[in-house]
Amino acid sequence: MKRLFLTLLLGVGLSFILSGCMNANKNIGTAGVESTAGSLFILNEGNFNYGNGTVSIYNPKKKELQNEAFFKANGMKVGDVVQSMKMHNSLGWIVVNNSKVIFAVDNYSLKEKGRITGFTSPRYIHFVSTSKAYVTQLWDPRIAIVDPQRYMITGYIETGMQPQAASTEQMVQVGNYVYVTCWSYQDEVLKIDVNTDEIVARLKVGKQPSSIVVDKNEKIWVLTDGGGSTGKNEEYPKLVRINPTDFSIERTFEMNIYEHPHSLALNRYKDHLFWITGEGLWKMPISDDKLPVLQFIENHKTNWYGLTIDPTSDEIYVADALDYNQPGRVYRYNANGTKVDQFNVGVNPSAFCWAN
């Protein structure tokens, strides 16, 4: 949740050198890149304004890794700050934040099929239907409405935020409503009617809500970092459970003020929550009435930056950004928390996406 601010600090010194590198690279050929159902895409942010973001592919069955997969498939760099990726209709949609572009790529070869441009600073994409998706943005008071079939922005949802502090982040859907976290300097979750593309309700949950998931009971869980990434007027981070029926807070779990939790995730049965702090990986049944006391996996002097749970095996993958400059690392654990593999990827691995 601190990822963009950290990359800003690391990259601002070279902002005039490489800011346009994604557009400067032409397609110069392709190499053999392959993913299969069950492969894991690792999104490596790179450093802000360095244009060194990359995509890696890991095959869990074979323990095989392909780094620089997007470049090998397309003969060009993916761009500046690779933020997130979503699978939809046999395509992978790669959101590249500072390059202001979303690439649609073949699910298996990673070859580009199209791209959407014109964003301010895209963060995440959520597909409402085959012909409509929402894209959240940083430093823009609007959520973009896009047509993924025509690869174009067709409209906007106005949030009413001030542009200099505007931020919308992750999204989930329950029924005909999409719920959106408002992260940087914000404290709300927005409720959007997908039929009208309008915000119909807002709920204050605590400073800087980022991660959001829906459990097996269709309850919404939101994790706030308490403002930790800004260093200003911090409050206790919170894990909040929301009832989508009446859009009310049912439970609030307060954490230690300096924990700065992030990367909320669910297991395959959607009955256990996972998240990361500086102390390690935490696991909690959705039925518990208090936070866990001990970490599920302890963090041993690593810089955990991202998390995903294998949707078929419940194996755990944690991204380690190391010093934010050198190639990062991913640790793989079985469902019991025992490490079974580790491998080096690109700079600042922060997000994951499972091939289907």
C-alpha positions as a printed Julia matrix, in Angstrom:
356×3 Matrix{Float64}:
   0.0     0.0     0.0
   3.08    2.16    0.31
   4.35    0.97   -3.04
   3.77    4.07   -5.17
   5.18    6.48   -2.6
   8.3     4.35   -2.21
   8.88    4.11   -5.93
   8.31    7.85   -6.22
  11.16    8.47   -3.78
  13.45    6.03   -5.55
  12.78    7.17   -9.06
  12.25   10.9    -9.0
  15.93   11.63   -9.71
  15.69   10.17  -13.2
  12.21   11.32  -14.07
  13.37   13.09  -17.23
  15.31   10.11  -18.61
  12.97    7.21  -18.95
   9.42    8.42  -18.42
   8.46    7.65  -22.0
  10.36    4.41  -22.46
   7.26    2.27  -22.96
   6.25    4.29  -25.99
   9.82    4.51  -27.29
  10.23    0.75  -27.68
   8.93   -0.7   -30.9
   8.04   -4.35  -31.48
  11.31   -5.96  -32.51
  10.3    -9.61  -32.48
   9.11  -12.33  -30.14
  10.55  -15.22  -28.19
   8.98  -18.34  -26.79
   6.84  -17.46  -23.77
   4.26  -19.86  -22.42
   1.89  -20.06  -19.52
  -0.6   -22.79  -18.72
  -3.73  -23.03  -16.61
  -2.51  -22.65  -13.05
   0.55  -20.58  -13.94
   1.31  -17.58  -11.75
   2.01  -14.14  -13.21
   4.23  -11.94  -11.04
   3.92   -8.19  -11.6
   7.22   -6.45  -10.91
   6.63   -2.7   -10.52
  10.16   -1.58  -11.23
  11.07    1.95  -10.06
   8.96    5.03  -10.7
  10.09    6.78  -13.91
  12.77    4.15  -14.64
  10.58    2.16  -17.03
  12.0    -1.11  -15.66
   8.73   -2.84  -14.78
   8.52   -6.47  -15.89
   6.25   -9.52  -15.84
   7.41  -12.95  -14.7
   5.66  -16.32  -15.14
   6.05  -19.2   -12.69
   4.86  -22.77  -13.27
   4.11  -24.27   -9.82
   4.01  -27.87  -11.08
   7.4   -27.73  -12.77
   8.93  -25.02  -10.57
   9.94  -23.22  -13.76
  10.35  -19.45  -14.0
  10.31  -17.08  -16.98
  11.48  -13.55  -16.27
  11.01  -10.59  -18.67
   8.08  -12.52  -20.17
   6.27   -9.5   -21.64
   9.42   -8.29  -23.38
  10.18  -11.76  -24.73
   6.65  -12.12  -26.07
   6.25   -8.64  -27.56
   9.73   -7.26  -28.19
   9.06   -4.16  -26.09
   9.11   -3.24  -22.44
   5.83   -3.31  -20.55
   6.42    0.17  -19.1
   6.65    2.19  -15.93
   5.22    0.79  -12.65
   3.42   -2.47  -13.42
   0.56   -2.21  -10.95
  -1.89   -5.11  -11.33
  -3.32   -7.75  -13.66
  -6.74   -9.36  -14.13
  -7.9   -12.33  -16.22
 -11.04  -11.95  -18.34
 -12.29  -13.76  -21.45
  -8.99  -15.62  -22.07
  -7.05  -12.37  -21.92
  -4.77  -10.97  -19.26
  -5.23   -7.25  -18.6
  -2.01   -5.65  -17.34
  -2.39   -2.24  -15.68
   0.76   -0.1   -16.01
   0.35    2.86  -13.69
   2.81    5.57  -14.68
   2.72    4.65  -18.37
  -1.04    5.29  -18.21
  -1.92    2.18  -20.2
  -3.67   -1.17  -19.85
  -2.44   -3.99  -22.11
  -4.66   -6.89  -23.13
  -2.5    -9.95  -23.71
  -3.09  -13.55  -24.7
  -3.59  -15.68  -21.6
  -0.9   -18.19  -22.62
   1.56  -16.51  -25.0
   1.44  -13.04  -23.38
   1.34  -11.45  -26.84
  -0.44   -8.11  -26.99
  -3.98   -8.15  -28.4
  -4.85   -4.53  -27.68
  -4.37   -1.63  -25.28
  -6.4     1.08  -23.58
  -4.83    4.52  -23.13
  -5.88    7.95  -21.92
  -5.76    7.33  -18.16
  -4.35    9.66  -15.53
  -2.82    6.96  -13.33
  -4.62    3.58  -13.53
  -4.48    1.18  -10.59
  -6.96   -1.73  -10.95
  -9.49   -3.0   -13.48
 -12.78   -4.75  -12.63
 -14.99   -6.33  -15.29
 -18.71   -5.67  -14.85
 -19.57   -7.5   -18.09
 -17.96   -8.44  -21.41
 -18.58   -4.9   -22.66
 -17.91   -2.8   -19.54
 -15.2    -2.48  -16.94
 -14.2     0.02  -14.26
 -10.64    1.32  -13.81
  -9.6     3.01  -10.58
  -7.05    5.82  -10.62
  -4.6     7.72   -8.45
  -4.6    11.54   -8.48
  -7.85   11.61  -10.43
 -11.32   12.14   -8.9
 -12.85    9.9   -11.57
 -13.19    6.15  -12.02
 -12.89    5.39  -15.72
 -15.54    3.33  -17.52
 -14.03    1.34  -20.38
 -15.26   -0.86  -23.2
 -12.8    -3.8   -23.27
 -14.08   -4.96  -26.65
 -13.25   -1.62  -28.31
 -10.24   -0.85  -26.08
 -11.42    2.62  -25.17
 -12.62    4.83  -22.31
 -16.33    5.5   -22.71
 -17.08    7.6   -19.62
 -16.31    8.38  -15.99
 -17.77    8.02  -12.52
 -17.18   11.22  -10.54
 -16.12   10.6    -6.9
 -16.25   14.2    -5.69
 -12.7    14.07   -4.28
 -10.13   16.82   -4.64
  -7.79   15.94   -7.53
  -4.57   16.42   -5.54
  -5.67   13.8    -2.99
  -8.02   11.69   -5.09
  -7.51    7.96   -5.09
  -9.59    4.9    -5.84
  -8.03    1.49   -5.42
  -9.24   -2.12   -5.28
 -12.75   -3.29   -6.23
 -15.08   -6.22   -5.52
 -18.61   -6.91   -6.67
 -21.62   -8.26   -4.79
 -24.77   -8.5    -6.89
 -25.35   -5.32   -8.87
 -22.95   -3.22   -6.81
 -19.22   -2.66   -7.0
 -17.42   -1.65   -3.8
 -14.29    0.49   -4.14
 -11.64    1.4    -1.6
 -10.35    4.98   -1.55
  -6.75    4.81   -0.48
  -4.26    7.7    -0.61
  -5.27   10.21    2.11
  -8.85    8.89    1.96
 -11.0     6.91    4.39
 -14.04    5.63    2.46
 -15.47    2.68    0.6
 -17.72    3.65   -2.31
 -20.77    1.69   -3.46
 -21.48    1.9    -7.21
 -24.63    0.74   -8.98
 -23.42   -1.06  -12.12
 -26.7    -0.37  -13.92
 -26.42    3.41  -13.6
 -22.64    3.79  -13.08
 -23.35    6.08  -10.14
 -22.11    6.16   -6.56
 -25.13    5.4    -4.4
 -23.5     5.3    -0.94
 -20.24    6.01    0.89
 -18.94    4.43    4.1
 -16.11    5.67    6.31
 -13.95    2.74    7.47
 -10.67    4.31    8.63
  -7.59    5.92    7.15
  -6.36    4.58    3.84
  -8.43    1.5     3.06
  -6.61   -0.49    0.4
  -7.28   -4.22    0.18
 -10.83   -5.53   -0.14
 -12.2    -9.09   -0.45
 -15.55  -10.93   -0.29
 -15.78  -14.06    1.87
 -17.91  -17.2     1.4
 -20.84  -15.54    3.18
 -20.67  -12.54    0.83
 -19.43  -10.32    3.62
 -16.96   -7.63    2.58
 -13.64   -7.29    4.4
 -11.5    -4.14    4.15
  -7.99   -3.58    5.47
  -6.82   -0.04    6.28
  -3.19    0.92    6.87
  -3.98    3.78    9.26
  -2.18    6.34    7.1
   1.13    4.59    7.61
   2.42    5.15    4.09
   2.07    8.92    4.46
   3.71    9.29    7.86
   1.11   11.91    8.84
  -1.49   11.74   11.61
  -1.52    7.98   11.79
  -4.37    6.1    13.42
  -4.81    2.46   14.35
  -5.0     0.27   11.25
  -8.23   -1.71   11.02
  -9.68   -4.89    9.64
 -13.34   -4.12    8.96
 -16.24   -6.41    8.06
 -19.07   -4.84    6.07
 -22.58   -6.15    5.49
 -23.33   -5.32    1.84
 -27.09   -5.68    2.36
 -27.37   -2.45    4.33
 -23.8    -1.25    3.72
 -22.95   -1.08    7.4
 -19.91   -1.99    9.47
 -20.5    -5.2    11.42
 -17.1    -5.68   13.05
 -13.94   -3.63   13.48
 -10.62   -5.16   14.57
  -7.97   -2.6    15.57
  -4.29   -3.41   15.05
  -1.11   -1.94   16.5
  -0.5     1.55   15.19
   2.86    0.77   13.58
   1.91   -2.51   11.91
   0.99   -0.98    8.52
  -0.88   -4.06    7.26
  -1.47   -4.68    3.57
  -2.28   -7.29    0.9
  -5.5    -8.77    2.32
  -6.29  -12.13    0.68
  -8.56  -15.17    1.06
  -7.92  -18.89    0.77
  -9.71  -20.98   -1.87
 -12.71  -21.71    0.4
 -12.95  -18.02    1.31
 -13.17  -18.81    5.01
  -9.7   -17.65    6.11
  -8.16  -14.18    5.79
  -4.45  -13.51    5.22
  -2.48  -10.27    5.33
   1.07   -8.97    5.72
   2.78   -6.71    8.25
   6.44   -6.02    8.98
   6.31   -8.88   11.45
   5.1   -11.52    9.01
   2.09  -13.21    7.48
  -1.13  -13.42    9.5
  -3.99  -15.89    9.14
  -7.46  -15.57   10.66
 -10.71  -17.54   10.26
 -13.57  -15.28    9.19
 -15.58  -16.58   12.17
 -13.07  -15.4    14.79
 -14.02  -12.59   17.15
 -10.46  -11.4    17.79
  -7.23  -10.95   15.88
  -4.56  -13.67   15.97
  -1.8   -13.28   18.53
   1.01  -14.99   16.6
   2.04  -14.76   12.99
   1.26  -17.73   10.76
   4.65  -17.25    9.07
   7.28  -15.06   10.7
   9.11  -12.48    8.63
  12.87  -13.04    8.96
  14.47   -9.72    7.95
  12.7    -9.6     4.61
  10.68   -6.82    2.98
   7.36   -8.48    2.16
   5.58   -6.47   -0.49
   2.81   -8.63   -1.97
   0.75  -11.76   -1.32
  -1.36  -14.31   -3.16
  -2.96  -17.66   -2.29
  -3.11  -20.43   -4.9
  -6.86  -20.8    -5.65
  -6.56  -24.59   -6.09
  -3.95  -25.7    -3.52
  -4.0   -22.93   -0.88
  -0.24  -22.58   -1.23
   1.05  -19.14   -0.23
   3.27  -16.85   -2.29
   4.91  -13.8    -0.73
   6.85  -11.16   -2.7
  10.0    -9.69   -1.17
  11.08   -6.28   -2.53
  14.48   -6.49   -0.75
  15.94   -2.95   -1.02
  13.53   -1.71   -3.75
  16.41   -1.49   -6.26
  17.74   -4.96   -6.95
  15.66   -7.82   -8.41
  13.16   -9.04   -5.84
  12.29  -12.51   -4.66
   9.19  -14.66   -4.23
   8.8   -17.23   -1.47
   6.44  -20.18   -1.89
   4.93  -21.94    1.16
   2.59  -24.89    1.4
  -0.78  -24.53    3.11
   0.84  -25.39    6.45
   3.35  -22.56    6.18
   6.44  -24.61    5.24
   8.66  -23.07    2.57
   8.87  -25.23   -0.57
  10.55  -22.89   -3.07
  11.98  -19.43   -3.67
  13.0   -17.65   -6.86
  14.3   -14.28   -8.06
  12.09  -12.09  -10.24
  12.13   -8.4   -11.28
  12.48   -5.18   -9.32
   9.76   -4.61   -6.69
   7.47   -7.62   -7.13
   4.16   -6.52   -5.65
   1.16   -8.18   -7.3
   0.12  -11.55   -8.69
  -2.42  -13.01  -11.1
  -3.37  -16.65  -11.69
  -3.81  -17.95  -15.24
  -7.04  -19.81  -15.92
